[in-house]
Every structure is written in C-alpha cells, then in structure tokens.
Amino acid sequence: MLSSSTIFLFILFLLGYIAKNQAIMVAVYILFGMKLLKIDDKLFPYIQDKGIGWGVIIITVAVLIPIATGEIGFKDLMQSVKSYHAWVALIAGIFVAVVARHGLSLLANDPEITTALVIGTIIAVVAFQGVAVGPLIGAGIAYVIIRMIDALPFLK
C-alpha cells in the first residue's frame, strides 16, 4: 500500500510535469529515490534542517560567477550607475534579498507554507504562464503580507 506522503509526492510530480516545472520534478524524483533506497529516515531531517542554507549558497555562487570570470567588472559597475534602470534594479535587488530573508524564517518556522507555495506556483505556471522563481521570495512576500494582515486592528 502506498503511503499518503508517496501519493502526495506523486501528485506533485504530475503537477510539476503539467506545469513544466523541472525543479519540482527533480526534487520529487530525488525524494522518491531516497525513499526507495530507504535512506529517507536518516537524510530527510538533515536535508530539511540544512537544505535551504545550501540552496542559498548555490544561488549565491551562481550569481557571483560572472564576477569571478571577469564577465562583470568594476567598469561595468561604474557604467551601470549612470542609468536609472540600474538604480531601480539595485533597489529591487536589495528589496528582494531582504524580503527573501524573512522567507527563510517563515519556511523554517511554518513548514506547511511550503506546500501552499508549491501549489500556488504550480497554479501560476499552469494557468497564468508564470515562472517558478523559487520558494524563498514567495515565502518572503507571504511573510510581508501576513505581517500586514496581522497588523490590521479589526482582525484582532
């Protein structure tokens, strides 16, 4: 008999396939592999605890590669500050990074948020031709909205 978690993962895989979301499909495939090899009891808690941090490191490395290769240098930095587009992008980058930081804490402290984010992302990709940008920024935006709603006096 299949467990409810296995069925849920299979549904997520199918939704990822329908949405053409490779990240979800690969993640579920890896989780299935760990379950099949019966290493899930040992690895799942460790990955759950450390995985988001690893992901942030990998994303940071990917973002810094153009600097490491010399593709982006000081000349590019100086050139970019002459454009208001670059200033808007700079401010947006700061905003997104700060919001995503709150997303980290929300995902760590409220794990069911992950499921809602995945389902919301799948709906957006399938129904609105959205792009899956990852759970951190989604959780960060959710954090900001939750705090704003919690601050409304008539909801207390």
N, C-alpha and C positions, 0 to 999 in steps of 0.2 A: 504494500500500500504506500502510495506517495504521501509525504508529509505536506501539511499546508504551506510550509515555507518553500518547498520544492515546487509546488503548483504555482505559488505566487511568483517565484523567480522565473518559471517558465512563461507565465503571462507577461512579466516584464520583458523577457527576451522577445516574445512575439510583438509586443508593442514597440520595442526598440527596432525590430525588423521592419514593421509597418512604417515607423517614423524615420527609418534610415538613420538611426542614431547608433553609430558604431561603438561609441563609448559604453552605452548601456549593454549592448550585445556582448562586447568583450568582457565587461565586468561580470555579467551573469555567467558567461562561459567559464571564466576563471573560478567563480564561486562553485559552479557545478563540478568542475574538475577537483576542487579541494574536497567537496562532499564525497565525490566518487572515490577519491583516494583515501578517504577517512582521516584527513588531516585538519578538517574544519574545526574540531574541538580545541586544537592547540593554536591554530593560526588565526581564526576569526577574532578572538578577543585582542590579540596583539595588533592585528591589522586595523581593527576598529579603533584602538587606542592611538596608534601611530600613523595610520594611513593618510589622514588629512594633512598632517605635517609633511609627510613625504611628498604628497601631491603639490603642496605649496613650494617645496624645494625644487621639484622637477619643473614646475611652471616658471619659477624664477630663473633657473638655469636656461630654459628655452628663451626667455625674454632677453637675457644678457648675452646670448651667443652673438648677435650682430655687433656688440661692442667688443667681445673677445676676438672676433675675426677681423676687426677693423672696418667692417661694413658701415658702422656708425662711429664717428669720432667727434672730437671737440669742434671741428669745423662745422659739422652737421648740427651740433648743439647750438653754436653761435648763430648759424643761419636760421634755425627754426624759431628763435625768439623774436625774429623780425616779423613774423606772421601772427595775426590774431587767431588764426586757426590753431596754431601750435599752442598758444596760451589757453585756448578753450580745451584742447586735448590734454594739456598739462593739468588743468584744474579738474577735468573729468577723471584723469588717471588717479589723482590724489583722492577724489571723492570715492571712486570705486574701490580703491585699496582700503580706505578707512571703513567703508560700508562692509566690504568682504571680511574685515577683521571681526566685526560683530557677527557675521555669518558663521565664522568658525566657532564662536562661543555658543551660538544658537544650535548649531548641528551637534556640538558636543553635549549640551545640556538638555536637548529636546529631540531625541533621535527620530520620533515619528514625523518630524518636519521633513526629513529626507524623503520619505515616501510621498508626501504631498508635493514636494518639489519635483520629484521624478515624474509623477503623474501630470503635474502642471506643465512640465517641459514637454512631455510626450504629446499632450493635447495641443500645445502651441506649435510644435513641429508638424503634427499631422494636420491640424485644422487651419492653421494660420501661416503656414510656411515659415515658421520661426526657426531660429538657430539655437541649438543647445549650447549655452555658454558655460555651463557648469553650476554645481550646487553652491559654491561659495558666494557668488554675487547674488544669486537668487535668495539664499538664506540671509544675506546681509540686507537686502531690500525688504524681505519679510520681517526681519528684526526691526528695522526703522518703522515700518507700517504698524507692527504690533505695538511698539512703544508709543506711537502717536495715538493709536486707538485706546491703549491703556491710560493715556493721559486725559482722555475726554471725561469731564466730570460727570456727565449724565449717564455714563456706563458703569459707574461705581455703585 
